[in-house]
Structure formats: C-alpha cells, structure tokens
Amino acid sequence: MTETPPAKRKCSGSDCDNDAGTLQCPTCLKLGMKESYFCSQDCFKKNWSTHKAAHKSQSSFLSNIFTPNVVSKPDPDTGTYNPFPTFPYTGALRPVYPLSERRVVPKLIPYPEYWKDGVPHSEMTFVGRTKIEILDEKKREGMRKVCRLAREVLDIAARAAVPGVTTDYIDEIVHKACVERDSYPSPLNYSNFPKSVCTSVNEVICHGIPDQRVLVDGDILNIDVTLYHGGFHGDLNETYYIGDKAKANPDAVRVVEAARESLDLAIKLVKPGGLFREYGNVIEKHAKSKKCSVIRTYCGHGINSMFHCSPSIPHYAKNKAVGAAKEGMCFTIEPMIALGTYRDKTWPDDWTSVTQDGKMTAQFEHTLLVTKDGVEVLTARLPDSPGGPIPMPSSEEKKPEVNGEATPQ
Amino acid sequence: MTASMTIDDEEEPPLLVDVEGEGDPDSEEPPVVKVPITIVTGYLGAGKTTLLNYILKAQHGKKIAVILNEFGNSADIEKTLTVNTGGEQVQEWLEVGNGCICCSVKDQGVNAIESLMDKKGAFDYILLETTGLADPGNIAPLFWVDDGLGSTIYLDGIVTLIDAKNIIKSLDEPAQDTIPTEGHDEHEGHEGPLMTTAHLQISHADVIVLNKSDLVTQEELQAVRERVQAINGLAKIHVTQQGQVPNLEGFLLDLHAYENVESLDVAHKGHSHLDPSITTITIQVPVLEAEQLPALDEWLRSILWDSTLPSSDSTVANIQAESHEIHRLKARIPLSNGDVKIVQGVRDIFEIRDAPSGSSTSSEGKIVIIGKRLLGKSFKESLLSMIRR
C-alpha cells in the first residue's frame, strides 16, 4: 500500500479555508481536471451549483457522453484521421482511420456461425459456458491441424512486421495467408470485430484493430492470430520487437520477456489433475519478480469447435477458478503483462484495450491440448519461427537472464 | 448510446472520490470503495416489490440502486435500473459493452453496474431483484468477484422472501415451471423428492423473510419456520407483514455473508428430515495442523467440483450412492498454530482464506453444508480419513 502523505491542498469551495484532503470531484477527474479537491462532501454539496459550471466549460464533457459528431480533419497528405479526437487517450498511440474495407473470404471456405450477424450463438448456450468438452482422437487431430496452420500464419505476419508498414498491411498478410490455407480468419466479424487479426501496439493490451498506423522503430507489437479450419479454431499470439530500438529498450525487453517466460512457466503446470486456478499464481509471481503487473480483465479460454468456451483461465493470483485439466481438453493460456498498472480502459471503438497509465504491455499465447501425462503445445514455435527471446540490453544490467528456454514440447 | 444518458444538469452532486494512493501505478491495490450488492429472490407474490419499495422509501439520504428483471441468464442484457437518491427515483440504463463474453472474466452485468457508478458516482447499496423463478445459485457466482479483479461492487448476500401462506404447497406440490432444468441433475432417471425453485431460493439464502405472517395462524407459522430451517439451518429468519422491517442494516443490508464466518449456529438439528429434498448438515472438525490444509482443499474440491465423497476404501462406496449436490458451504477451521481459516462456498465455487484477525478462536472447527442428497453419507469420516492420510 502507498504511504505517501497527501500534499497540503486548499478546499476548492468558495469561502472555505479548510485544507482539502484527498477527496476529489469524480466528474472533474473524468474530465482530467486535476485540481478540484474539497474538504468534505458537505462543502462540495454547498458549492455544487457553481462548481458544476466548471464541467460545462470543459469542452470535452459532452463528448465523454455522446459519441462525437465532429471528427478531426483528415490529414491532407494521407487522408487519415483520428475518429475519437476528444477521447482522453492514456498514452501516445492513436487510432489512424479510415479502416480498410472488410476483407472477403472465398465462399468455398467454411465460415463460422458468426460470420454474418457477428453473434457466436453456440458459445452463449449454457453448455458452451459451463461444460468442458473432452476431444476424441479425431477432434484432437483437427485441433493439431488448425493450430499448425495458425502458427504458419503468425510466422508469416511476424516476418512482415517491420518499421514502415501499417497494421492494416499485417491484416492483409494474415487474411491472405488464412485464405491460402483454406481457413477463415476467426476474428473477422466475431462479435462484430472488423478485421482478420488483432494487432496490439505498445500500451494496447489486446484486441487492437489493424488500421493505418505505421509501425516505427521502437514499437512492440502483439499479433494475435486465430484460424477456423475443418470445424476447429486454433489461437495463438506473440509480441515482437519492431526494429533495433525496441530491442535496446530495457523496459520493452523486460515486459516482453516477462510475458514470454510467464506463459512458459504456466504451461509447465498443465497436466491431468492440474488446477486451473494455479496458472495465475505462477504467472503473477513471475511478473512481480520482473517488477511487472498482470492484466486481470482478460483471461485464457477453452477452444475447439467454439472460438471461446469454458474453462476460463485467469492469469492473476488467488483466483477461484473451478476445475482441473483432463486429458483431451483444449484451452489457451495468454498472459498479458504490464510495465505499470494492471488497470485497463477500452477505446470508444469498443475493442482496443489499453493500460490506464499508457505504459507498454506484452502478451504471449498458445493453444494447449492436455495429454495423458502432460501437455501438447499445439501452436508451438517451428525451428524457423521469427521472434523468440532476447537478452536484456547489456548497458542496463549484467545479470544473466534465464532464457534460451525453448517453448515446452 | 441510449437516450436516457442525459447530462446531469439538475442532479445532486456526485460523491467525492478519495484519490489517495494515486500516482504509484505499481502499488498493488489502490483503495477502492466497494458497494455491497444484495440479491433478493422469492416467488411472484412473496412481496419482493413491496419490500423493495419500502426500502426505497425508508432509506432517505442513502443512494440505493434497485436492479429489476432477470439477470445473468441471458447474454443480451440491456436492462434498466432504478436509482433512489434522496427520495427521488430515477431510471437509468445499464450499458453493456460488446458481446465478447468468454475472454473477459467479469460478468457483463458487473461491468455495466461499475461503469454506471463511474458516471454517476457510487451508490450506497445495490439491490438486485430477480424474477420469481430465478435460481440464485446461478446468479451469486457472477457477483462473487475475485478480489484480484478490483471490482467496485461485492456480493453482500442473498435475501429470500417467502409467502408464509403458500410456501409449503410450493415445496410439496410444485407447478411444472418451478422445477429447475439448468445445471441440476434431475433428468438422469433419478426418482425421489422433487426439488423446486423454492427449495433453491431457500437453500442459497443468507436471510429469509417470512412475509404475510398475518395471513396464517401461529401454528402454521411455526410449521413453516421449521420446514425452512430444516432446509437451511444457517439463514437468519425474520417474520414480517407487508414487507415492513424495523432495521435494514444487518438484516437486509450489510450482511457480509461472503466474508467472515463466525459462530455457524445451525438451527433445529433434530428436524433435518422434515424436508425430503434439501438439508443442512454440520461436521465437527478437530483443530488442524497447517500441513493438513492441502488435504482439506482436496476434499473440498472433490465434494464441490466433482460431487464425489472421497472414501477411505476408494472402491465401491461412493459409486453406488447417488451423488450429492451442494448449494452452500461455510466453515471455520482453527489451526494448531493459532490461525483460523474460513471457507466460503456457493455451488462449485469456494475459497479458503484467513479469518479476520481478532476474531474468536475455538477448540473445534465446524463445516456446515446445505444441499441435496446429503443424508446417510459419511461426510465426516470421509474428511477425517483424507486429512489423516
């Protein structure tokens, strides 16, 4: 807990000479107006009729409530614009619109149920949310196939992720690679997600929408790929360093490697009888040892003929998750690790999730099949997969990092 | 998005927020004021609406939100909610984000309430009125949020209203639509006493309000009380007329039923066979060594997650008996090192945690279980053989 004594502040109430403690007007806080401290609720109430005028003068107030009609003017050179110009962004990243047209999947490729109306109906049934399916050998083979294809697509996307290309370009690469493999890119129109892959840059925790943002040297980029093939979904993601600047940034390396290692540690616990609630304990312990935090809002999930189903796998410690792994279950573990706060905020696009302090986050994900005596990492790296662990930049510290540890299996 | 999110021009000032602890992003738990949520269940006609209206009227100066309609049963929830501020009632919309259910841990209803409080300032209390036929065991887990999620609401407890005149009939001669189908195992060729939604509403309750007591005789009221206590020996019972109650705090509000576990006094042990479907059982547990806690945890996992009673001769015994179904579990377990552990469970979800410091110690531990098909099984022997392994 924090022990910092509050600085002496004066109450904002008119005719009030009291010192203010730490009580602030919640509306002002929302609007980013920092200095509105009051000594008490009573004093605040007395001053409400005049104080609230301050909210009105803040032009962003309306836009916090209504989706803005006005958008920023398109950049005359590129034609791009920020669709939510008054949104209080938490970091430097902005959406760069317009999004490209929705990409088309050839009709010959089997579509998942949500391709048209965006609703994953079978995931919403009672069974979809509570029962954990045990896959027979035929279904396991189906999962192996789609996960292997998903790994190939992620690797292709990762090789294309270099300074100077847009995340929309990554989306195009992923989409084409899926289609070439007779696969539907699962994110496309899942709960109305507009694109074929999630691209999450820097402070974006997950669910970033590919747009016209150009990758720059020093970014970190998570690419989250899911394919639907032969009736099954295969899901994985990795975070990549964009350019040499990122690899030389000790903070970037610390958070990316902490995320990579915490996933590897959690996977070691996966075996029949292993408890779902334990994975979060080792993930949080490792994150803390690297002075990082664990995002709480998003969790791993069951995956098979449904994109997301039970079990839910929390990544934080001391959770009450029910159940143990059994042979034939398939689920993901996908820890999101942050340099600063674990608290998240969602952009008005209803998808992009960012850290509240705007600091970097990183994530890694595998689809796992529980075997008779352990686990099969269905989305395991291939010998030539791009990315992979790197050491801490030497200037920062000499301490040897525990690494070179290939993904289990 | 909805038209009712108007700007709060004429509104009361929101509650100030305490920003102490800000500025250190690494600090694990910035202090959050948590608002209690009480689930109110009961059949149509039991008097839920009357009681809630009474609370809204009686609690001047408190900001109480009453959430109506069913909840947690369907994914497409965009529900209204009544907020009472200083005697005036306002309708609000709960805004639910995109439908991505499975990759978010928190229930959408919880998120919707949190975001409404973000906009409008925190409430003092939230009351969730369920439909007459809601199974509270499906709803409670949604609001029993992991501490790690830092939610601004917490589950305070479940209050069930009972119509004293009609409850016995509801339990014994259920209408077809009061027999629950989701999540219960009644369709496996099992022949036995029927379990109704009334049973579920009683078995999960932390407080039971025996309403309409003026419509029955003293003897009838006593019979109802005994029947209810045979099902749920842990719940506090209050007898009322027209949903009027003298004190709300500690009676309907501020129950803290999912936090500390104190004495665990079970009412009317002798009557446990009164109801054929659901019963309350008590298990006395000796003071445990800290090293025995993993065995206790394993035992709880077995009985709660797998509905299996581990037996010392792990062969036939538990296969033959029909498996039990546990609705609520509470325990207080003193350890030989002076620590005290408490266990809270609802359906298959449970948690072992430290008792608050300064709470009383005792020479014996106790586990109380409420559920179906508990009788005639040796829970105590099963537990003892597990921890003495």
Chai-1 contact restraints between the chains, C-beta under 6 A:
chainA,res_idxA,chainB,res_idxB,connection_type,confidence,min_distance_angstrom,max_distance_angstrom,comment,restraint_id
A,T2,B,G21,contact,1.0,0.0,6.0,A-B,restraint_1
A,T2,B,D24,contact,1.0,0.0,6.0,A-B,restraint_2
A,T2,B,S27,contact,1.0,0.0,6.0,A-B,restraint_3
A,T22,B,D18,contact,1.0,0.0,6.0,A-B,restraint_4
A,T22,B,V19,contact,1.0,0.0,6.0,A-B,restraint_5
A,T22,B,E20,contact,1.0,0.0,6.0,A-B,restraint_6
A,L23,B,L16,contact,1.0,0.0,6.0,A-B,restraint_7
A,L23,B,D18,contact,1.0,0.0,6.0,A-B,restraint_8
A,Q24,B,V17,contact,1.0,0.0,6.0,A-B,restraint_9
A,Q24,B,V19,contact,1.0,0.0,6.0,A-B,restraint_10
A,P26,B,P14,contact,1.0,0.0,6.0,A-B,restraint_11
A,P26,B,V17,contact,1.0,0.0,6.0,A-B,restraint_12
A,P26,B,G121,contact,1.0,0.0,6.0,A-B,restraint_13
A,F38,B,L16,contact,1.0,0.0,6.0,A-B,restraint_14
A,Q41,B,L16,contact,1.0,0.0,6.0,A-B,restraint_15
A,F44,B,P13,contact,1.0,0.0,6.0,A-B,restraint_16
A,F44,B,L16,contact,1.0,0.0,6.0,A-B,restraint_17
A,K45,B,P13,contact,1.0,0.0,6.0,A-B,restraint_18
A,W48,B,P13,contact,1.0,0.0,6.0,A-B,restraint_19
A,I65,B,M5,contact,1.0,0.0,6.0,A-B,restraint_20
A,M124,B,A75,contact,1.0,0.0,6.0,A-B,restraint_21
A,F126,B,E182,contact,1.0,0.0,6.0,A-B,restraint_22
A,S191,B,N98,contact,1.0,0.0,6.0,A-B,restraint_23
A,S191,B,G99,contact,1.0,0.0,6.0,A-B,restraint_24
A,S191,B,C100,contact,1.0,0.0,6.0,A-B,restraint_25
A,R296,B,G148,contact,1.0,0.0,6.0,A-B,restraint_26
A,R296,B,L149,contact,1.0,0.0,6.0,A-B,restraint_27
A,Y298,B,C103,contact,1.0,0.0,6.0,A-B,restraint_28
A,C299,B,V105,contact,1.0,0.0,6.0,A-B,restraint_29
A,H301,B,C102,contact,1.0,0.0,6.0,A-B,restraint_30
A,H301,B,C103,contact,1.0,0.0,6.0,A-B,restraint_31
A,H308,B,C102,contact,1.0,0.0,6.0,A-B,restraint_32
A,H308,B,C103,contact,1.0,0.0,6.0,A-B,restraint_33
A,P314,B,V105,contact,1.0,0.0,6.0,A-B,restraint_34
A,Y316,B,G148,contact,1.0,0.0,6.0,A-B,restraint_35
A,K318,B,G148,contact,1.0,0.0,6.0,A-B,restraint_36
A,N319,B,D146,contact,1.0,0.0,6.0,A-B,restraint_37
A,K320,B,D146,contact,1.0,0.0,6.0,A-B,restraint_38
A,K320,B,I349,contact,1.0,0.0,6.0,A-B,restraint_39
A,K320,B,E351,contact,1.0,0.0,6.0,A-B,restraint_40
A,V322,B,W305,contact,1.0,0.0,6.0,A-B,restraint_41
A,V322,B,D348,contact,1.0,0.0,6.0,A-B,restraint_42
A,V322,B,I349,contact,1.0,0.0,6.0,A-B,restraint_43
A,G340,B,P25,contact,1.0,0.0,6.0,A-B,restraint_44
A,T341,B,P25,contact,1.0,0.0,6.0,A-B,restraint_45
A,D350,B,N98,contact,1.0,0.0,6.0,A-B,restraint_46
A,D357,B,P25,contact,1.0,0.0,6.0,A-B,restraint_47
